[in-house]
Amino acid sequence: MDRVSPLDPAIADRLKRTPDGLVAAVVQQHDSREVLMLGWMDDEALHRTLTTGRATYWSRSRQEYWVKGDTSGHVQHVRGVRLDCDGDTLLVLVDQEGAACHTGDRTCFDADVLLADG
């Protein structure tokens, strides 16, 4: 069943979604440009993010929406959202309060270094 997108058609028409209707969302600290996490958004999650100023994602495992910080207190205040040139990835610029990762790490990319830089 196709749902009507809550997004402005000028935005919705530019999105290239996965077969399950999702777009990857790379989340970055707005001032330092530190990469914090990767989440998934459908049209509704992106609409909520753009209209509320709070980062909202679609959980593929739980099959439900979640607002970053509602349970952990580690809120992401959205400062900007950009769409990449292919239309298949979002860049969400946030002001992160506390840890971004569910493990308690600042970012989801702190714990498992495959190749160290430098």
Backbone as JSON, one array per atom type, in Angstrom:
{
  "sequence": "MDRVSPLDPAIADRLKRTPDGLVAAVVQQHDSREVLMLGWMDDEALHRTLTTGRATYWSRSRQEYWVKGDTSGHVQHVRGVRLDCDGDTLLVLVDQEGAACHTGDRTCFDADVLLADG",
  "N": [[0.85, -1.19, 0.0], [0.71, 2.12, -0.95], [1.6, 5.09, 0.63], [0.61, 8.48, 1.06], [3.02, 10.94, 0.82], [4.12, 12.96, 3.53], [5.86, 14.96, 3.07], [6.98, 18.0, 1.48], [6.33, 18.08, -1.95], [8.44, 18.89, -3.6], [10.67, 18.13, -2.22], [10.17, 15.39, -1.63], [10.05, 14.24, -4.2], [12.68, 14.22, -4.96], [14.0, 12.34, -3.48], [15.7, 9.24, -3.39], [14.79, 6.26, -2.54], [15.37, 3.25, -0.58], [14.26, -0.13, -1.38], [12.48, -0.63, 0.74], [11.58, 1.87, 1.35], [13.29, 3.7, 2.61], [15.83, 6.16, 3.49], [19.26, 6.66, 3.91], [20.68, 8.32, 6.71], [23.23, 10.28, 7.52], [24.67, 11.43, 10.43], [25.93, 14.33, 11.84], [27.93, 16.33, 14.0], [27.17, 19.7, 14.22], [29.02, 21.89, 14.46], [31.71, 20.98, 14.85], [31.87, 19.06, 12.9], [32.14, 16.39, 13.41], [31.51, 13.0, 12.81], [28.71, 11.33, 13.9], [26.75, 9.22, 13.89], [24.8, 6.79, 12.01], [21.61, 6.76, 10.74], [18.25, 5.77, 9.8], [15.74, 7.06, 7.68], [12.34, 7.44, 6.76], [9.84, 8.98, 4.68], [8.06, 10.11, 6.55], [9.59, 10.22, 8.94], [11.6, 12.01, 8.13], [10.02, 14.24, 7.59], [9.05, 14.79, 10.21], [11.48, 15.37, 11.45], [12.28, 17.69, 10.05], [10.22, 19.45, 10.73], [9.99, 19.53, 13.51], [12.49, 19.95, 14.59], [13.86, 18.1, 16.03], [15.77, 15.19, 15.84], [14.47, 12.47, 14.15], [13.99, 9.06, 13.59], [13.61, 5.96, 11.69], [13.27, 2.84, 13.03], [14.65, -0.05, 11.93], [14.77, -2.55, 13.09], [12.87, -2.56, 15.19], [10.69, -1.62, 13.87], [9.48, 0.94, 14.12], [9.04, 4.47, 14.81], [11.55, 6.59, 16.23], [12.65, 9.11, 18.41], [15.61, 10.7, 18.78], [17.01, 10.73, 21.91], [14.68, 10.71, 23.44], [14.39, 8.55, 25.23], [16.97, 8.21, 26.27], [17.88, 10.74, 26.93], [19.83, 11.94, 25.5], [19.75, 14.14, 23.42], [19.28, 15.17, 20.02], [19.51, 18.16, 18.56], [18.36, 19.56, 15.72], [20.2, 21.29, 13.32], [20.53, 21.62, 10.66], [19.71, 20.16, 7.46], [20.74, 18.26, 4.75], [20.67, 17.12, 1.37], [22.24, 14.62, -0.52], [24.01, 14.59, -3.73], [23.03, 12.5, -5.27], [20.59, 11.98, -4.2], [20.1, 9.97, -2.42], [21.05, 9.91, 0.17], [20.97, 11.49, 3.29], [22.33, 14.29, 5.05], [22.47, 15.07, 8.29], [22.75, 17.7, 10.32], [23.55, 18.32, 13.59], [23.14, 19.48, 17.01], [24.52, 17.79, 19.38], [23.57, 16.43, 22.44], [25.26, 14.92, 24.95], [25.98, 11.39, 24.61], [26.0, 9.98, 21.33], [25.85, 7.38, 20.49], [24.2, 4.28, 21.18], [25.64, 2.72, 22.9], [26.81, 4.35, 24.69], [29.06, 5.66, 23.92], [30.58, 8.6, 22.54], [30.4, 8.81, 19.71], [29.17, 6.55, 17.18], [31.3, 5.48, 16.0], [33.57, 5.15, 17.51], [34.51, 2.8, 18.78], [35.45, 0.58, 17.2], [38.0, 0.45, 15.41], [39.19, -0.03, 12.26], [41.26, 0.7, 10.59], [43.67, 2.84, 11.54], [43.88, 6.39, 11.43], [46.47, 8.64, 10.38]],
  "CA": [[0.0, 0.0, 0.0], [1.46, 3.37, -1.01], [1.07, 6.17, 1.45], [0.9, 9.82, 0.57], [4.14, 11.5, 1.57], [3.85, 14.21, 4.23], [6.88, 15.92, 2.67], [6.78, 18.88, 0.34], [6.63, 17.32, -3.16], [9.74, 19.3, -4.14], [11.65, 17.31, -1.5], [9.83, 13.97, -1.79], [10.36, 13.8, -5.56], [14.14, 14.14, -5.13], [14.54, 11.23, -2.69], [15.84, 7.9, -3.95], [14.64, 5.42, -1.37], [15.6, 1.81, -0.69], [12.98, -0.8, -1.65], [11.56, -0.52, 1.88], [11.17, 3.26, 1.51], [14.19, 4.41, 3.52], [16.99, 6.92, 3.04], [20.29, 6.72, 4.94], [20.9, 9.65, 7.28], [24.49, 10.44, 8.22], [24.46, 12.46, 11.44], [27.19, 15.0, 12.1], [27.91, 17.48, 14.9], [27.12, 20.84, 13.3], [30.14, 22.82, 14.51], [33.0, 20.3, 14.7], [31.73, 18.16, 11.75], [32.38, 15.03, 13.87], [30.47, 12.07, 12.39], [28.18, 10.75, 15.13], [26.01, 7.97, 13.7], [24.01, 6.62, 10.8], [20.25, 6.32, 11.01], [17.41, 5.6, 8.61], [14.52, 7.86, 7.68], [11.39, 7.39, 5.67], [9.3, 10.32, 4.47], [7.46, 10.61, 7.8], [10.67, 10.57, 9.87], [12.22, 13.24, 7.63], [9.05, 15.31, 7.82], [9.08, 15.11, 11.64], [12.78, 16.0, 11.72], [12.28, 19.04, 9.49], [9.2, 20.31, 11.34], [10.11, 19.62, 14.98], [13.84, 20.31, 15.01], [14.41, 16.95, 16.76], [16.08, 14.1, 14.91], [13.55, 11.34, 14.23], [14.45, 7.98, 12.72], [12.82, 4.74, 11.6], [14.01, 1.67, 13.5], [14.41, -1.21, 11.08], [14.58, -3.74, 13.92], [11.62, -2.46, 15.96], [9.62, -1.2, 12.97], [8.79, 2.08, 14.71], [9.78, 5.73, 14.84], [12.16, 6.96, 17.5], [13.23, 10.44, 18.47], [16.87, 10.6, 19.52], [17.02, 11.38, 23.21], [13.44, 10.55, 24.2], [14.6, 7.63, 26.35], [18.32, 8.35, 26.84], [18.19, 12.12, 27.29], [20.9, 12.41, 24.61], [18.96, 14.77, 22.37], [19.89, 15.78, 18.85], [18.8, 19.35, 18.08], [18.71, 19.66, 14.3], [20.65, 22.61, 12.88], [20.45, 21.66, 9.2], [19.56, 18.88, 6.76], [21.15, 18.38, 3.35], [20.48, 15.94, 0.54], [23.4, 14.47, -1.4], [23.79, 14.82, -5.16], [22.28, 11.38, -5.84], [19.27, 11.94, -3.59], [19.9, 8.74, -1.64], [21.62, 10.03, 1.5], [20.8, 12.77, 3.98], [23.3, 14.73, 6.05], [21.73, 15.74, 9.34], [23.66, 18.45, 11.18], [22.88, 18.42, 14.89], [23.83, 19.82, 18.25], [24.35, 16.56, 20.15], [23.7, 16.47, 23.89], [25.68, 13.62, 25.45], [26.43, 10.35, 23.67], [25.15, 9.7, 20.17], [25.74, 5.94, 20.33], [23.44, 3.58, 22.22], [26.59, 2.09, 23.83], [27.3, 5.37, 25.6], [30.18, 6.36, 23.3], [30.25, 9.88, 21.91], [29.95, 8.5, 18.36], [29.06, 5.13, 16.87], [32.52, 5.11, 15.3], [34.69, 5.2, 18.46], [34.93, 1.55, 19.4], [35.95, -0.48, 16.34], [38.87, 1.06, 14.4], [39.75, -1.02, 11.34], [42.51, 1.28, 10.11], [43.86, 4.11, 12.24], [44.37, 7.48, 10.61], [47.67, 9.27, 10.88]],
  "C": [[0.89, 1.25, 0.0], [0.78, 4.41, -0.16], [1.43, 7.5, 0.81], [2.01, 10.4, 1.45], [3.73, 12.8, 2.26], [4.84, 15.32, 3.84], [6.4, 16.83, 1.55], [7.16, 18.08, -0.91], [7.99, 17.67, -3.77], [10.88, 18.53, -3.45], [11.4, 15.84, -1.79], [10.24, 13.45, -3.16], [11.85, 13.61, -5.8], [14.75, 12.95, -4.4], [14.58, 9.93, -3.47], [15.9, 6.94, -2.77], [15.05, 3.98, -1.66], [14.26, 1.15, -1.01], [11.98, -0.74, -0.5], [11.25, 0.93, 2.24], [12.06, 4.12, 2.39], [15.31, 5.14, 2.8], [17.98, 6.93, 4.21], [20.48, 8.16, 5.4], [22.2, 9.64, 8.08], [24.33, 11.63, 9.16], [25.82, 13.01, 11.87], [26.98, 16.15, 13.08], [28.08, 18.74, 14.05], [28.35, 21.73, 13.32], [31.49, 22.16, 14.3], [33.06, 19.4, 13.47], [32.1, 16.71, 12.12], [31.21, 14.14, 13.44], [30.02, 11.29, 13.63], [27.55, 9.38, 14.92], [25.39, 7.93, 12.31], [22.63, 6.12, 11.24], [19.5, 6.18, 9.7], [16.15, 6.43, 8.76], [13.64, 7.47, 6.51], [10.82, 8.8, 5.54], [8.74, 10.92, 5.76], [8.54, 11.03, 8.79], [11.36, 11.86, 9.43], [11.29, 14.42, 7.85], [9.06, 15.75, 9.29], [10.37, 15.83, 12.02], [12.78, 17.45, 11.26], [11.31, 19.98, 10.22], [9.33, 20.48, 12.84], [11.47, 20.1, 15.45], [14.5, 19.25, 15.88], [14.61, 15.81, 15.78], [15.2, 12.89, 15.18], [13.95, 10.31, 13.19], [13.43, 6.85, 12.67], [13.71, 3.59, 12.05], [13.65, 0.48, 12.63], [14.16, -2.46, 11.92], [13.26, -3.72, 14.67], [10.42, -2.07, 15.11], [8.77, -0.09, 13.59], [9.68, 3.31, 14.65], [10.4, 5.92, 16.21], [12.81, 8.32, 17.37], [14.47, 10.35, 19.34], [16.79, 11.41, 20.79], [15.76, 11.21, 24.03], [13.6, 9.6, 25.38], [15.95, 7.84, 27.02], [18.61, 9.74, 27.4], [19.27, 12.73, 26.42], [20.29, 12.96, 23.32], [19.83, 15.27, 21.23], [19.0, 16.93, 18.39], [19.28, 19.6, 16.65], [19.04, 21.11, 13.94], [20.59, 22.75, 11.36], [20.28, 20.25, 8.65], [19.9, 19.12, 5.29], [20.92, 17.05, 2.65], [21.67, 15.82, -0.4], [23.0, 14.55, -2.87], [22.99, 13.71, -5.83], [20.87, 11.27, -5.28], [19.02, 10.72, -2.72], [20.47, 8.78, -0.23], [21.37, 11.44, 2.03], [21.98, 13.04, 4.88], [22.51, 15.55, 7.06], [22.74, 16.38, 10.28], [22.94, 18.75, 12.49], [23.78, 19.05, 15.94], [23.53, 18.66, 19.19], [24.54, 16.83, 21.63], [24.08, 15.07, 24.36], [26.1, 12.69, 24.33], [25.45, 10.21, 22.51], [24.89, 8.21, 20.03], [24.98, 5.31, 21.49], [24.34, 2.88, 23.24], [27.1, 3.07, 24.87], [28.52, 6.1, 25.07], [29.7, 7.66, 22.66], [29.72, 9.66, 20.5], [29.84, 6.98, 18.21], [30.33, 4.6, 16.21], [33.75, 5.15, 16.19], [35.3, 3.84, 18.77], [35.66, 0.57, 18.49], [36.74, 0.11, 15.17], [39.47, -0.04, 13.54], [41.08, -0.58, 10.77], [42.64, 2.65, 10.75], [44.37, 5.17, 11.27], [45.65, 8.01, 11.22], [48.84, 8.41, 10.73]]
}
